[in-house]
Amino acid sequence: MIVLILLLLLISFNTSQFILFSRDIAAGEAFFADMNTGKCHFRQCNKVTSVAPCIFEYVYFARPDSIMDGVSVYESRLKMGEKLADKIKRIHPDHDIDVVIPIPETARTCALQTAHFLDIPFREGFVKNRYIARTFIMPGQAKRKKSVRLKLNTIKREFADKNVLLVDDSIVRGTTANEIVQMAREAGAKKVYFCSAAPPIRYPNIYGIDIPTRKELIAYEREEDEIASKIGCDWVMYQDLEDLESSVIDSASPDQPLSKFDTSCFSGTYVTGEKIGDAYFQRLYNLRNDAAKQKRDVNGVGKLGTSLSKPQQSNDGCESVENKNRPSLIAANSCEAIQNA
């Protein structure tokens, strides 16, 4: 069992709430905060464990000011940018890049360091609308393409008559990348190059990230030149998995070293032993593919068959839904069965 979330200690004083970091939840450990009593409960559910955090958290999902398993996310992303710059120098020593532009927001730290080590100006060329959801998990290609245009606006003077290097955290379906490349060209860019802080995503994630099925991933059975053609850029470059791992390892605290990660969406190797082709993957495909998601939307059914007419949380669960009006729970049907060890 891999637990990746940080332990957040919630303390309430009158109407004010303060969140304090206590420690990381250990591998194989369960944590439950009782919203009725304010008590925290811990239990080690798996005695045989190894620390293998999901490396995609450091690339994309985590806030840059987070510290997870002793690793500063910000520092790890700086190192990712340094590694990307080294690879560009190695693969394209005679590049003609005029400017480095990040795709907001996550890639900004990586792009900043890439520009620094390439000795090329860093500019903000895209402005993000913060009220648009993540496009790679939206069902339907047309909806995703439309959302990209609503999500980002260009600052045209940063693109006009320039050879632009765009840096993003990752490329999933390629929908966002394709639209962004088109927007850069429409803004006047002469050439558009595209770098990903993550390696090619070729496999589904089975530990909670709603990454699409393999056939919907742009890197599925494609090499970099095919991907570049697909998203419309002049060339595309991905971070090497070894460089990504070393970026996080080198940023780890000396008294909390890391050596192992879940890299399944890049490598196809799952730390819990699943193999591509298992029945579980077919079940994920049946749930996650675009056609299935659109069918659930049309029929008014949410994720995993839950009705959209009702909230996905309920007062019978462990979540905080209107706790002040919540009836008393008994141990038999609540999470209070987890006791302090």
Secondary structure, DSSP 8 states (H G I E B T S, - for coil): ----SEEEEEEEETTEEEEEEEEE--TTEEEEE-TTT--EEEEE--SS-----BHHIIIIIS-TT-EETTEEHHHHHHHHHHHHHHHHHHH-TT----EEEE-TTTTHHHHHHHHHHHT--B---EEE-TTS--GGGSSSHHHHHHHHHHHEEE-GGGTTT-EEEEEES--SSSHHHHHHHHHHHHTT-SEEEEEESS----S---SS-----GGGSTTTT--HHHHHHHHT-SEEEE--HHHHHHHHHTTS-TTS-----B-HHHH---TT---TTSHHHHHHHHHHSHHHHHHHHHTTB-GGG-BTTS-S--TTSSS-SSGGG-----GGGSGGG----
